[in-house]
Amino acid sequence: MVAAEATVAATSTTQTVQADQLIRLFNSEFQQSEQTVLVDGQRAGFAEPIYLPASHSRHGNYPYHRIIFAHGFARSALHEIAHWCVAGKVRRQLLDFGYWYAPDGRSSEQQAAFEAVEITPQAVEWLLSLAAGINFEISVDNLAGDEPPNRLQFAEQVLARAILRSEQGWPPRAWRFAQRLAVYYRQPLPDTALFKLAGAAMIRRELSRLQELS
């Protein structure tokens, strides 16, 4: 038990250190050019991740758009950054990019809509994760939904989208940040071959997960 707790603590510490590094890297890259900053929600008093456009009101003066990630975790930071990289100029002026988020417990139809919107952001998150040397796992949530989400199918869709983007081009801000991450963490810039290799491993993990559940 002590060893397991020590492992969890070490993992949490690593996530926090990586998150602090991501904040510095992101803000030095985009604070001035895009008027956007990355914020640790745990330290800023936010229970959930959210995107807040710049605002000037009696409630406070916030000159920069804020990408707020959850629990001080680097993986949460990359996930929220990925959504920002995909969002267009108009959406970046809206609270949470103008999306409505259905919480855990979604119907089958709501889950299908959720996954359709998540494919490209999670492909971008994977790009950034590889560039930073951070483990990537797909996220489908909805543990209390009508039926268990099809993780294998979603993983295949994210893999296909990542390969397509690596061949046809990534959103400019995503590629710009991936380059910055790869230099800092001394990782190769992800290409089609790397996605195919990492994707095969991801599919094997999902197949193994299915076998364990059956």
C-alpha positions in Angstrom: 0.0 0.0 0.0 2.8 2.4 0.9 4.6 1.7 -2.4 1.4 2.3 -4.4 0.7 5.6 -2.6 4.3 6.7 -3.2 3.8 5.9 -7.0 0.6 7.9 -7.1 2.3 10.8 -5.3 5.3 10.7 -7.7 3.0 10.7 -10.7 1.0 13.6 -9.3 4.2 15.5 -8.7 5.5 14.8 -12.2 2.1 16.0 -13.6 2.4 19.2 -11.6 6.0 19.9 -12.7 5.0 19.3 -16.3 1.9 21.5 -16.0 4.1 24.4 -14.7 6.4 23.9 -17.7 3.5 23.9 -20.1 2.2 27.2 -18.6 5.6 28.8 -19.1 5.9 27.5 -22.6 2.4 28.4 -23.7 2.4 31.8 -22.2 5.7 32.8 -23.7 4.5 31.6 -27.1 1.0 33.0 -27.2 0.4 35.6 -24.4 1.4 38.5 -26.7 0.6 37.2 -30.1 -2.8 35.7 -29.3 -3.6 37.6 -26.0 -4.2 34.2 -24.4 -2.7 32.6 -21.3 -2.8 29.1 -19.8 -4.0 29.0 -16.1 -3.9 26.2 -13.5 -7.5 26.0 -12.4 -6.6 24.4 -9.1 -4.5 27.4 -8.1 -7.0 29.9 -9.5 -10.0 28.5 -7.6 -11.7 26.7 -10.5 -13.2 23.2 -9.9 -13.6 22.4 -13.6 -11.7 23.3 -16.8 -13.2 26.2 -18.8 -12.2 28.8 -21.5 -12.9 32.4 -20.5 -12.5 35.2 -23.1 -11.0 38.5 -22.1 -13.4 40.7 -20.2 -13.7 44.2 -18.8 -16.5 44.6 -16.3 -17.4 45.5 -12.7 -16.7 41.8 -11.9 -13.0 42.2 -12.9 -10.6 43.2 -15.5 -9.1 40.3 -17.5 -7.1 41.6 -20.5 -6.2 38.1 -21.7 -8.2 35.1 -22.8 -7.8 32.3 -20.3 -7.5 28.6 -20.9 -8.1 27.1 -17.5 -7.2 23.4 -17.0 -8.2 21.1 -14.1 -6.5 19.7 -11.0 -3.0 20.9 -11.9 -2.6 18.1 -14.4 -0.4 18.4 -17.6 -2.7 16.1 -19.5 -5.7 18.3 -18.7 -3.7 21.3 -19.9 -2.9 19.7 -23.2 -6.5 18.7 -23.7 -7.8 22.3 -23.1 -5.0 23.7 -25.3 -6.1 21.4 -28.1 -9.6 22.7 -28.0 -8.2 26.2 -28.2 -6.0 25.3 -31.2 -9.1 24.0 -33.0 -11.4 26.8 -32.2 -11.8 29.6 -34.8 -11.5 33.3 -34.2 -15.2 33.8 -33.5 -15.5 30.9 -31.1 -12.4 32.2 -29.2 -14.5 35.2 -28.2 -17.2 33.0 -26.6 -17.4 31.4 -23.1 -16.1 27.8 -23.5 -15.9 28.5 -27.3 -19.8 28.6 -27.4 -20.1 24.8 -26.8 -22.7 23.2 -24.5 -21.2 20.4 -22.5 -23.4 17.5 -21.5 -22.1 16.0 -18.2 -21.6 12.3 -17.5 -24.8 10.4 -17.9 -25.3 11.3 -21.5 -27.8 9.4 -23.7 -26.5 7.4 -26.7 -27.3 10.3 -29.0 -25.6 12.8 -26.8 -22.5 10.6 -26.5 -22.3 10.2 -30.3 -22.5 14.0 -30.6 -19.9 14.4 -27.9 -17.5 12.0 -29.6 -17.9 13.6 -33.0 -16.9 17.0 -31.6 -14.0 15.5 -29.7 -12.2 13.6 -32.5 -10.1 16.5 -33.9 -9.3 18.1 -30.5 -8.1 14.7 -29.2 -6.0 14.1 -32.3 -4.4 17.5 -31.6 -4.0 16.6 -27.9 -2.2 13.5 -29.1 0.1 15.6 -31.3 1.0 17.8 -28.4 1.4 14.9 -26.0 3.9 13.2 -28.3 5.8 16.4 -28.8 6.0 16.8 -25.0 6.8 13.2 -24.2 3.5 12.9 -22.2 1.4 9.7 -22.3 -1.9 10.1 -24.2 -5.1 8.3 -23.5 -8.4 8.9 -25.3 -11.2 10.3 -23.2 -14.8 9.3 -23.8 -16.1 9.7 -20.2 -19.9 8.9 -19.7 -19.5 6.2 -17.1 -23.1 6.7 -16.0 -24.6 6.9 -19.6 -27.2 4.7 -21.2 -24.5 2.3 -22.4 -20.7 2.0 -22.2 -18.9 4.2 -24.8 -17.2 2.3 -27.6 -13.6 3.2 -26.7 -12.1 1.1 -29.5 -14.2 2.7 -32.2 -13.3 6.2 -30.8 -9.6 5.4 -30.7 -9.7 4.2 -34.3 -11.4 7.5 -35.3 -8.8 9.6 -33.4 -6.0 7.6 -35.0 -7.5 8.1 -38.5 -7.9 11.9 -37.9 -4.3 12.2 -36.6 -2.9 10.4 -39.6 -5.0 12.6 -41.9 -3.9 15.8 -40.2 -0.3 14.7 -40.2 -0.5 14.3 -44.0 -2.6 17.3 -44.8 -1.5 19.8 -42.1 -2.4 20.6 -38.5 -4.2 23.8 -37.3 -1.5 26.4 -37.3 -1.4 27.2 -33.6 -1.3 23.4 -32.8 1.7 22.9 -35.1 3.4 26.0 -33.7 3.1 24.8 -30.2 4.0 21.2 -31.1 7.3 22.6 -32.5 7.9 24.5 -29.3 7.2 21.5 -27.2 9.4 19.2 -29.3 12.4 21.5 -29.0 12.0 22.0 -25.2 11.4 18.3 -24.4 13.9 17.1 -27.0 11.3 14.9 -28.8 10.9 14.2 -32.5 8.2 16.1 -34.2 5.3 13.7 -34.7 4.8 12.5 -38.3 2.6 10.0 -40.0 5.0 7.1 -39.2 5.0 7.9 -35.5 1.2 8.1 -35.4 0.9 4.8 -37.0 3.4 3.2 -34.6 1.8 4.9 -31.5 -1.6 4.2 -32.9 -1.0 0.5 -33.2 0.0 0.4 -29.5 -3.1 2.4 -28.6 -5.4 0.0 -30.4 -3.7 -2.9 -28.8 -4.4 -1.3 -25.4 -8.0 -0.9 -26.2 -8.4 -4.5 -27.4 -6.7 -5.7 -24.2 -9.1 -3.5 -22.2 -12.1 -5.1 -24.0 -10.7 -8.6 -23.3 -10.4 -7.8 -19.6 -14.0 -6.7 -19.5 -15.4 -9.6 -21.4 
